[in-house]
């Protein structure tokens, strides 16, 4: 009897979740249609909405691809966990783009392959821990097209170094997660380490990634232009030179929002909800690379805390 109850309960939960997803997609389509009518927006926050993304990225991405229908209908997302919360899932489900995922965790990849979205759509998954030496090889091996609609990078670690070495793709839109604790004025990143795991570098879980200026400077050299961040202040959006001329006329302010989330943890892995100043104090002695002069410095030497 218990087995039967558990079986029927799982069926009901699945049916309920599927119905909820349908309702979310329907409401998102209505928001998408409203956003499409906007000829010009104040900043990217104006078109935000959330379906599968952690914050409002679903709406921003949807607005961008609607404004630029000529870009390739394919994406690559690096770092997705189980893909239930991601930047590209709404794009996959709503627009039926061709999708590629690179995810380091074996169990997460197994989970994705068990989901209905995997067989319903053209989704390719590669289980690899990316670094600056293997990123281009992985992309070539799984036959990701060079001309790509969108690239989303979020690996909570050596993101800057991976992006710097990534040379075999030409995406129209790039989304990078940056570490807002590192501020907006300094181009800094964590040092390169092949097997970088965020939680192992500092128990607070705060020492990872690069500053937004590091990404802006890097991508500018490749003719990618910054168009703003999400309102949560952790994802930066860029477009290539082919669509930049039109994009810059559509957005009044390329705004960098100040993040307000508090994700610091103690030695037990429990959230401590520290503000930015106290969070920086926790990691002030960690070494970063100051990209302006390629020097190693402790965080407190950069004057970010003041």
N, C-alpha and C positions, 0 to 999 in steps of 0.2 A: 504493500500500500504506500509506504514512504517513497519507494522508487517511482511509482506512478505519479504521486503528488509532485515530486521533484521534476519529472518529465513534463507534465502538463504546465507546471509553473514556468519552466524554461521556454516552452512554446508561447505561452501568454506574454512573457516578457519580451520575446523576440518580435511577436506581432505588434505589441504596444510600441516598442522602440522604432519599428519600421514605420508605423503610422505617424509617430511623432516626427520622424525624419522627413516624411512627405509633407507634413504641415510646415515644418521649418523651411524646407526648400520652396514651398509655395509662397510663404511670406517674404522670403529672401528675393524671389523673382519680382514681387511687387515693389520692393525697395530698389531693386536693380533698375526697373523701368522708371522709377521716379528719379534716380540718380542720373540716368542717361539723358534726361531732359535738361540737366544743368549744363549750360554752355561754358561756364567758368566757375571755379570753386575758390573759396578763400584759402583753404589748405586741405590736406588729405583727410583730416578728421571729418570733414563735411560729408564724405561718402562712405564712412565706416559702417559696417554691420558685421555681426558674428554669426556664423553657422557652425563651422568646424574649426575655425582658427581660434587661437588662444585669446586674441583681442579683436580688433576690428579689421584685420587684414583681408578677410573675405570680401568685404565691400570695396576696399581700395583696389584690390586685384581685379575684381569684376568691372569696376568703373574704367580702369586702365585698358583692359583688353577689349572692352566695348568701344572705347574711343580710338583704338588702333586695331581694327579688324584685319589689317594686312599682315600682322606679325604671325609667325609660325604657330600652329596649334599643338604645341608640345611643351612639356615642362620637366625640370629636374629638381627634386627636393632632396637635399642632403641633411640627414638628421631628422627622423620623423617619429621615433619610438614606435607605438603600435598604429600610428596614422589616424587615430580617432580624433586627435586634435592636431591640425596641421594647416599650413598655408595654402595647400594646393587641392585638398580634397573637394572643396566646393567647386573649384574649376573643373575637376575631373567629372564630378557628378552632374553639374549644371551645364557645362559646355562640351562634355565628352571629348576633351583633349586627350592626346596620347601622353601617358605619364611614365616617368622614371623615378625610382626611389633608391637611395643608397642609405642603408641603416646598419649600424655596427652591432646592435644587439640581436642575437640569434632568436631568442624567444619572441621578440617584437616582430621579426620577419615572419616567423611561423604564425603568429596571431593575424598579421595582415593577410596572409595567404588563405586563412580560414574564413575571412570576411566575404560577404556577398559582393562588395565593391571590387574585389580582386578579379572575379570571373565576369562581372557585368561590364567591365571596362578594360581598355588596353593599358594595363599597368605592369611595368617591368620592375622587379625588385632585385637588388644586389646586396648581399650580406657581407659588408666589408667595413673595417675600421680605416677611415681615410686619413692620409697624411700627405705632406707635400711631394713625396716621392712616388706615390701610387695613384694619385687622383686622376691624372691624364690617362694612365693605363686602364684603369677601371672604366672610365667613360668610353674609351675606344672599344673595350672588350664587349660591352653591352650595347654597342651600336647606337649611342645617343647621337642624333643629328647635330651637326655643327651649328646650323642656324636653329636656334631654340627660342621659343616664345618667352619663357620665364625660368629663372634660376633662383631657388631659395636655399640659403645656407644658414644652418643653425646646428653647430656641433658642440657648443658650450666649451670651447677650448682654443684650439689653434686655427680658428676660422680665418684670421688674416693671412697666415702662412699658406694655408690651402688655397685660398683665393688668389694669392700672389703667384702661385705656381700653375694655377689652372689656365691652360692656354689653348685648349682644343675646342672650346665652345665660343659661340658669339650670340649670347642671349639678348633679346630686345629689352627685357626688364630683369633687374637684379634686386633681390631682397636680402639684406644682411642683418642678422641680429648683432647688436653691439652691446658693450657693457657700459651702461649709463653712469656707473660709479666712477669711471675714468674721465668724466667730464667732456666738454665740447671743444676745448681750446688746444689740447695736447694730442699729438698723434702718437699713441702708445699701444702696445700689445703685450700679452704674456710672451715669454721666451718660447722658442720652438722646442717641442719635445714630441717625439714620434708617437708615443702611447699616452697622450695627455688625457687624463680623466679628472674632470673638474673637482669632484668631491675628494680626490686624493691629494690635490694640490694645497687645499686649505679646508679645514673642517667647516668653516662658515659657508662654503659653497659660493663665495663671492668673487673668487679669483679666477677669471676666465676671459677669453675673448680679447677684443680690442675696442678702442674708443671710436666714436663716430667719425672723428676727423681722420683717423687712420684709414678708414674705408673710403671716405670722400677723396682723400689725396691719392690713394692707390687707384681707384677707379677713374679718376679724372685723367690720369696718364694713359688710360685705355679708351678715352673718349666716351666715358659714361658720366652722366650728369645727375646730381642729387636733386630730387624733387620733393623731399620731405620725409617725415617719420609718421608712424602711427601715434595716436594720442597717448598711448601707454608709455611711449618714449623708450622703446627697445628694438624696434625694427626700422631700418632705413631703406628707402626706395630710390632706385636709380634707373634711368633709361639710356639707351645708346644714342649715338649721334643721329641715327636715321629717323628717330621720332622725337628728338629733343626740340627741334624748332617748333613743332606743333604743341608739344607737351608744356613748354614754358609759357605759352600763351593761355593755357587752360587753367593754370594754378597761380593765384595772386602771390602767395607767400610760400616759399619753400621752408616750412617751419620745422624746427627741432623742438619737440615737446619734452618737458621735464618729467622724468618718470617718478612715480610716487609709491611704487610697490616696494615691499619690505620683505626680502627673502633670506635674510641672514639666519644662520643656524648655530646651535651650540655643539659641544662635543658629542652629545647624544643624538645629534641629527634633528633636534626639535627646533621649530621656528622661534626666533627671538624678537622679531618685529622691530629691529633697530632702525633708526633714521639714517640718512646718508652719511652724516658726519661720523656717527658711532660705527657704522659699517666700514667706512674707510679706515678708522682707527684699528679695527680688527686685522686688517691686511696691510697696514702701513709699511711693514718691513719686507714685504714681498718684492722680488725683483721683477721689473718690467723693462721692455726695450723702448727707449725714447727714439722714435723713428726719424726725428729731425736730424739727429747726429749719429744715429745707430749706436747709442750708448746704453749700457745697463745701469739702471738706477732703482733705488728703493722708492716705493710710491710716495713716502712722505717728503722726499727730496724734490718732488714736482710741484709742491704747493697746492695739491688738490683738496686738502682738508680745510684749508682756510677759506 
